[in-house]
Amino acid sequence: MGDEEPGAQRPVGPRGSPEHAMTRLELTCERCHRPASPVAWQCPRCQGPLTLASWPAFALHLSDDDHTLWRYGPLLRVPRNVSLGEGFTPLVPCTVPPYGHFLAKLEFLAPTGSYKDRGTAVLVNHLVAHGVTEVVEDSSGNAGASLAAYAAAAGIEATIFVPAHASPAKKGQVAVFGARLVEVPGPRAAAAEACRRAAQQAVYASHAWSPLFLLGQMTVAWELWEQMGGTLPDAVVCPLGQGGLLLGLWRGSLALREGGFASRLPRLYGVQAAACDPIVRAWEAGADAPLPVREGETVAEGVRIAAPVRGREVLAALRATAGGALRVEEHAIVDAQRALARRGLFVEATSATAVAALPAVRRLVGPSAQIVVPLTGSGLKQGHWGDS
């Protein structure tokens, strides 16, 4: 594969094999609309991000005895060969002074301790169905740990590129699953560049680039609809790095509306650290694409993304739902993290960015609005709680 264009990797299994027949998904380029290989990570012609040729509309083809995201298996159109019990995390009411009342979706209770497991599970099962045996990924920690776990369960070799400054706890989690851990000095972007070079020889299982990852994140919206008695909240507030969770919520909500199960979309709000806020700056400027920023240091390492791959799509989702993008300062993130802990919710700093923005969101949506906050990652991953 080394002499092919970037992103043009072929599936390992033969084209007529059962694996191909089982995965009823086609990938196309968002920019030039040409078809792509089922295991490509970007368009080989224009280097644009890929999308699914058709996204699912919601339907009640549910498995009553399956309390994982595979309850929605017929909608996902990906065969389940590997599962660690991902999905159907609790939705609990919380009152956290001074941030008020909200519903917390406890994504940090996922198998590897972060919401990334939803997208990883769907992506890895798709790759398994296409005979893939070796993958690479870049990550600040959570996505890498998630891929390492699911690759181990699937018998796939994984190499994870991480910033050298990433949390030792997250790096240890990657290693314990048996993945090859490559620490890259410099900013987060340096790990991504090193991984893209390695993707010339292996399949790039990227949470940032793969539409299969977004497909898995759509299940958050579907679970919320079920857990809230067949309705969606007024607003959802998410930490915002690459934007995979927010985009999954958007597409999942659209699927509910298109299926006739929801009359409106929740207002989506993405929250970034002031140290690295390309989406917020674009939002404030009325721009259609993220604005260039310096990758500043922040305790919320999961949102330290200076150039989100799907930034245009994130901004479109915020506008389509009458939501918005907000920034929070470092002290506000730390304060929110500690306030959550005092209510028994031990999350990493990245998760706390969304809670730190709740007073500002409440002013925008009104005092009676029902707000959901996905708490995205476990505090056990941070590894330096006392130094926050």
C-alpha positions as CSV (number, residue, x, y, z in Angstrom):
1,M,0.0,0.0,0.0
2,G,3.0,2.3,0.3
3,D,2.9,3.4,-3.4
4,E,-0.8,4.4,-3.3
5,E,-2.3,7.8,-2.6
6,P,-2.9,8.7,1.0
7,G,-6.2,7.3,2.3
8,A,-6.5,4.7,-0.5
9,Q,-5.9,1.6,1.6
10,R,-7.7,-1.5,0.3
11,P,-9.6,-3.9,2.5
12,V,-7.6,-7.1,3.3
13,G,-10.5,-9.5,2.6
14,P,-11.5,-10.4,-1.0
15,R,-14.2,-8.2,-2.5
16,G,-16.7,-11.1,-2.8
17,S,-16.2,-12.3,0.8
18,P,-19.0,-12.5,3.4
19,E,-17.3,-9.7,5.4
20,H,-18.0,-7.3,2.5
21,A,-21.6,-8.4,2.2
22,M,-22.2,-7.9,6.0
23,T,-21.0,-4.3,6.1
24,R,-23.7,-2.4,4.3
25,L,-21.9,1.0,4.3
26,E,-20.4,3.0,1.5
27,L,-18.0,5.9,2.0
28,T,-17.8,9.0,-0.1
29,C,-15.8,12.2,-0.1
30,E,-17.6,15.2,1.5
31,R,-15.9,17.6,-1.0
32,C,-15.8,15.9,-4.4
33,H,-18.5,13.3,-3.6
34,R,-16.5,10.4,-5.2
35,P,-16.6,6.9,-3.6
36,A,-13.8,5.8,-1.4
37,S,-12.5,2.5,-0.1
38,P,-14.4,1.1,3.0
39,V,-11.1,1.4,5.0
40,A,-9.9,4.7,3.6
41,W,-9.3,7.6,6.1
42,Q,-9.6,10.5,3.6
43,C,-10.3,11.0,0.0
44,P,-7.3,9.9,-2.1
45,R,-8.0,12.5,-4.8
46,C,-8.8,15.8,-2.9
47,Q,-7.7,14.8,0.6
48,G,-11.1,15.7,1.9
49,P,-12.8,14.1,4.9
50,L,-15.1,11.1,4.2
51,T,-18.8,10.7,5.0
52,L,-21.3,7.8,4.7
53,A,-23.2,7.7,1.4
54,S,-26.3,7.4,3.5
55,W,-26.8,8.1,7.2
56,P,-29.5,6.1,9.1
57,A,-32.9,7.5,10.0
58,F,-34.1,6.2,13.3
59,A,-36.6,3.3,13.4
60,L,-37.8,1.1,16.2
61,H,-35.8,-1.9,15.2
62,L,-34.5,-2.4,18.8
63,S,-33.3,-5.4,20.7
64,D,-35.2,-5.4,24.0
65,D,-32.7,-7.8,25.7
66,D,-29.5,-5.9,24.6
67,H,-28.6,-3.0,26.8
68,T,-25.6,-1.9,24.8
69,L,-25.4,0.4,21.8
70,W,-25.8,-2.8,19.7
71,R,-29.5,-2.5,20.6
72,Y,-29.4,-0.2,17.5
73,G,-27.5,-2.8,15.4
74,P,-29.9,-2.8,12.4
75,L,-29.5,1.0,12.1
76,L,-25.7,0.9,12.4
77,R,-25.4,-1.7,9.6
78,V,-22.1,-3.0,11.0
79,P,-21.8,-6.6,12.2
80,R,-21.0,-7.1,15.8
81,N,-17.9,-9.3,16.1
82,V,-16.4,-7.5,19.1
83,S,-18.1,-5.8,22.1
84,L,-16.9,-4.8,25.5
85,G,-20.4,-3.7,26.7
86,E,-20.3,-0.2,25.4
87,G,-23.3,2.1,25.4
88,F,-26.4,2.7,27.5
89,T,-24.6,4.8,30.2
90,P,-26.8,6.2,33.0
91,L,-28.6,9.5,32.7
92,V,-28.8,11.0,36.2
93,P,-30.1,14.3,37.6
94,C,-27.5,16.5,39.2
95,T,-27.4,19.7,41.1
96,V,-23.9,21.0,41.4
97,P,-23.5,24.5,43.0
98,P,-22.9,27.0,41.6
99,Y,-23.6,25.4,38.2
100,G,-27.2,24.5,38.9
101,H,-29.3,21.5,37.9
102,F,-28.7,19.4,34.8
103,L,-28.9,15.8,33.6
104,A,-25.5,14.1,33.5
105,K,-24.9,11.3,30.9
106,L,-22.2,9.2,32.6
107,E,-20.0,8.4,29.6
108,F,-17.0,8.0,31.8
109,L,-18.5,4.6,32.8
110,A,-17.7,3.2,29.4
111,P,-15.5,0.1,29.2
112,T,-12.2,2.1,28.9
113,G,-13.5,5.1,30.8
114,S,-14.4,7.5,28.0
115,Y,-17.2,8.2,25.5
116,K,-14.7,7.3,22.7
117,D,-15.7,3.6,23.1
118,R,-18.9,4.1,21.2
119,G,-17.2,5.3,18.0
120,T,-14.3,2.9,18.4
121,A,-16.6,-0.1,18.8
122,V,-18.4,0.6,15.5
123,L,-15.2,1.5,13.7
124,V,-13.3,-1.6,14.8
125,N,-16.2,-3.9,14.0
126,H,-16.4,-2.3,10.5
127,L,-12.6,-2.9,10.0
128,V,-12.9,-6.5,11.3
129,A,-15.6,-7.1,8.7
130,H,-13.2,-6.0,6.0
131,G,-10.3,-8.2,7.2
132,V,-8.1,-5.5,8.6
133,T,-5.3,-6.8,10.8
134,E,-3.2,-3.7,11.6
135,V,-4.2,-0.2,12.6
136,V,-2.6,3.1,13.6
137,E,-4.1,6.1,15.5
138,D,-3.0,9.4,17.1
139,S,-4.6,10.5,20.3
140,S,-4.1,12.7,23.4
141,G,-5.0,9.5,25.3
142,N,-8.6,8.5,25.4
143,A,-9.1,7.5,21.8
144,G,-5.8,5.7,21.8
145,A,-6.7,3.7,24.9
146,S,-10.1,2.9,23.4
147,L,-8.6,1.7,20.1
148,A,-6.0,-0.3,21.9
149,A,-8.6,-2.1,23.9
150,Y,-10.9,-2.9,21.0
151,A,-8.0,-3.9,18.8
152,A,-6.8,-6.3,21.5
153,A,-10.3,-7.8,21.7
154,A,-10.4,-8.2,17.9
155,G,-6.9,-9.6,17.6
156,I,-5.8,-6.6,15.6
157,E,-2.2,-5.1,16.0
158,A,-2.4,-1.4,17.0
159,T,0.2,1.4,17.1
160,I,-0.9,4.5,19.0
161,F,0.9,7.8,18.5
162,V,0.5,10.2,21.5
163,P,2.0,13.5,22.5
164,A,4.9,13.0,25.0
165,H,3.1,15.4,27.4
166,A,-0.1,13.2,27.5
167,S,-1.3,11.9,30.8
168,P,0.9,9.0,32.1
169,A,-2.3,7.2,33.2
170,K,-3.6,7.3,29.6
171,K,-0.3,6.2,28.2
172,G,-0.2,3.4,30.6
173,Q,-3.7,2.3,29.6
174,V,-2.7,2.2,26.0
175,A,0.3,0.0,26.8
176,V,-1.5,-2.4,29.1
177,F,-3.8,-3.5,26.3
178,G,-0.7,-4.5,24.3
179,A,-0.6,-1.7,21.7
180,R,2.7,-0.3,20.6
181,L,2.9,3.2,22.2
182,V,4.9,5.9,20.3
183,E,5.4,9.1,22.2
184,V,6.0,12.1,20.0
185,P,7.6,15.3,21.4
186,G,6.0,18.6,20.7
187,P,2.4,19.7,20.2
188,R,-0.6,17.5,19.7
189,A,-0.4,18.1,15.9
190,A,3.1,16.4,15.8
191,A,1.6,13.1,16.9
192,A,-1.1,13.4,14.2
193,E,1.6,14.0,11.5
194,A,3.7,11.1,12.7
195,C,0.6,8.8,12.6
196,R,-0.3,9.9,9.0
197,R,3.1,8.9,7.8
198,A,2.7,5.5,9.4
199,A,-0.7,5.2,7.7
200,Q,1.1,4.6,4.5
201,Q,1.6,1.1,5.7
202,A,-1.4,0.4,7.9
203,V,-5.0,1.3,8.2
204,Y,-5.5,4.7,9.9
205,A,-8.3,4.0,12.4
206,S,-8.9,7.7,13.1
207,H,-11.5,9.0,15.5
208,A,-11.1,12.4,13.9
209,W,-11.3,11.3,10.3
210,S,-13.5,8.2,10.2
211,P,-17.3,8.6,9.6
212,L,-17.7,5.2,11.3
213,F,-16.7,6.9,14.6
214,L,-19.5,9.4,14.2
215,L,-21.9,6.6,13.4
216,G,-21.2,5.2,16.9
217,Q,-21.6,8.5,18.5
218,M,-25.1,8.9,17.1
219,T,-26.2,6.3,19.6
220,V,-25.9,8.9,22.4
221,A,-28.8,10.9,20.9
222,W,-30.9,7.7,20.6
223,E,-30.2,6.6,24.1
224,L,-31.2,10.1,25.4
225,W,-34.4,9.9,23.5
226,E,-35.2,6.5,25.1
227,Q,-34.1,7.5,28.6
228,M,-36.1,10.7,28.5
229,G,-39.3,9.0,27.6
230,G,-39.4,9.6,23.8
231,T,-38.2,13.2,23.8
232,L,-34.9,15.1,23.4
233,P,-33.5,17.7,25.8
234,D,-33.7,21.4,25.2
235,A,-29.9,21.7,25.0
236,V,-26.7,19.5,25.2
237,V,-23.4,20.9,26.3
238,C,-20.2,19.1,25.2
239,P,-16.5,19.5,25.5
240,L,-15.2,20.4,22.0
241,G,-11.9,19.1,20.6
242,Q,-12.3,17.3,17.3
243,G,-16.1,17.5,17.8
244,G,-17.0,13.8,17.3
245,L,-19.4,13.7,20.2
246,L,-21.2,16.9,19.2
247,L,-21.5,15.7,15.5
248,G,-22.8,12.4,16.6
249,L,-25.5,14.1,18.7
250,W,-26.4,16.2,15.8
251,R,-26.6,13.4,13.3
252,G,-28.4,11.2,15.8
253,S,-31.0,13.9,16.5
254,L,-31.4,14.4,12.8
255,A,-32.1,10.7,12.4
256,L,-34.8,10.9,15.1
257,R,-36.4,13.8,13.4
258,E,-36.2,12.2,9.9
259,G,-37.7,9.0,11.3
260,G,-40.6,11.0,12.8
261,F,-39.7,10.5,16.4
262,A,-38.6,14.1,17.3
263,S,-40.1,17.4,16.2
264,R,-37.1,19.5,17.1
265,L,-33.3,19.3,17.6
266,P,-31.6,20.1,20.9
267,R,-29.6,23.2,20.9
268,L,-25.9,22.1,20.8
269,Y,-23.2,24.0,22.6
270,G,-19.5,23.2,22.3
271,V,-17.0,24.3,24.9
272,Q,-13.3,24.9,24.4
273,A,-10.5,25.9,26.7
274,A,-9.4,29.5,26.2
275,A,-5.9,28.2,25.6
276,C,-7.0,26.5,22.4
277,D,-10.3,27.8,20.9
278,P,-10.4,27.7,17.1
279,I,-14.1,26.9,16.9
280,V,-15.0,29.6,19.4
281,R,-13.1,32.2,17.4
282,A,-14.7,31.2,14.2
283,W,-18.1,31.3,15.9
284,E,-17.5,34.8,17.2
285,A,-16.3,35.9,13.8
286,G,-19.1,34.4,11.8
287,A,-16.6,32.2,9.9
288,D,-17.4,28.9,8.3
289,A,-14.2,27.2,9.2
290,P,-12.0,27.2,12.4
291,L,-9.6,30.1,12.7
292,P,-5.9,29.5,13.2
293,V,-4.8,29.4,16.8
294,R,-1.7,28.5,18.8
295,E,-2.0,25.2,20.6
296,G,-1.7,26.5,24.1
297,E,-1.4,24.5,27.2
298,T,-4.5,23.5,29.1
299,V,-5.4,21.0,31.8
300,A,-8.2,19.9,29.5
301,E,-5.9,18.0,27.1
302,G,-8.8,16.3,25.3
303,V,-9.8,19.6,23.7
304,R,-6.3,20.7,22.9
305,I,-7.0,20.5,19.1
306,A,-5.8,23.6,17.1
307,A,-7.2,22.4,13.7
308,P,-10.3,20.1,14.0
309,V,-10.6,17.9,11.0
310,R,-14.4,18.4,10.8
311,G,-14.5,22.0,12.0
312,R,-16.7,23.2,9.2
313,E,-19.2,20.5,10.0
314,V,-19.1,21.4,13.7
315,L,-19.8,25.0,13.0
316,A,-22.7,24.0,10.7
317,A,-24.2,21.9,13.5
318,L,-24.0,24.7,16.0
319,R,-25.8,27.0,13.6
320,A,-28.4,24.4,12.5
321,T,-29.4,23.8,16.1
322,A,-29.3,27.5,17.3
323,G,-26.6,26.6,19.7
324,G,-23.1,28.1,20.0
325,A,-19.5,27.8,21.0
326,L,-18.1,29.1,24.3
327,R,-14.7,29.3,25.9
328,V,-13.7,28.8,29.5
329,E,-10.5,29.7,31.4
330,E,-8.3,27.3,33.2
331,H,-9.3,28.2,36.7
332,A,-13.0,27.7,35.7
333,I,-12.2,24.2,34.4
334,V,-10.5,23.2,37.6
335,D,-13.2,24.7,39.8
336,A,-15.9,22.8,37.9
337,Q,-13.9,19.6,38.1
338,R,-13.6,19.9,41.9
339,A,-17.3,20.9,42.3
340,L,-18.3,17.7,40.4
341,A,-16.0,15.6,42.6
342,R,-17.7,17.0,45.7
343,R,-21.0,15.6,44.3
344,G,-19.4,12.2,43.7
345,L,-18.6,12.6,40.0
346,F,-14.9,12.1,39.4
347,V,-14.2,13.2,35.9
348,E,-11.1,14.4,34.0
349,A,-10.6,18.1,33.4
350,T,-11.8,17.8,29.8
351,S,-15.2,16.7,31.0
352,A,-15.4,19.6,33.4
353,T,-15.1,22.2,30.6
354,A,-18.8,21.7,29.7
355,V,-19.9,22.1,33.3
356,A,-17.8,25.2,33.6
357,A,-19.8,26.8,30.8
358,L,-23.2,26.0,32.3
359,P,-23.9,29.4,33.8
360,A,-23.3,31.0,30.4
361,V,-25.4,28.4,28.6
362,R,-28.2,28.9,31.1
363,R,-28.4,32.6,30.3
364,L,-28.8,31.7,26.6
365,V,-31.4,28.9,27.0
366,G,-33.4,30.2,30.0
367,P,-33.8,29.0,33.6
368,S,-36.3,26.3,32.9
369,A,-34.6,24.6,29.9
370,Q,-33.6,21.0,30.3
371,I,-29.9,20.6,29.8
372,V,-27.9,17.4,29.3
373,V,-24.1,17.3,29.9
374,P,-22.2,14.2,28.8
375,L,-19.4,13.6,31.3
376,T,-17.0,12.2,28.8
377,G,-13.9,10.8,30.7
378,S,-13.0,9.3,34.1
379,G,-10.9,11.3,36.5
380,L,-8.8,8.2,37.0
381,K,-7.3,8.8,33.6
382,Q,-5.9,12.2,34.5
383,G,-3.2,10.8,36.8
384,H,-2.4,14.2,38.5
385,W,-5.5,15.2,40.3
386,G,-3.5,16.9,43.1
387,D,-1.7,19.1,40.6
388,S,-4.8,20.4,38.8
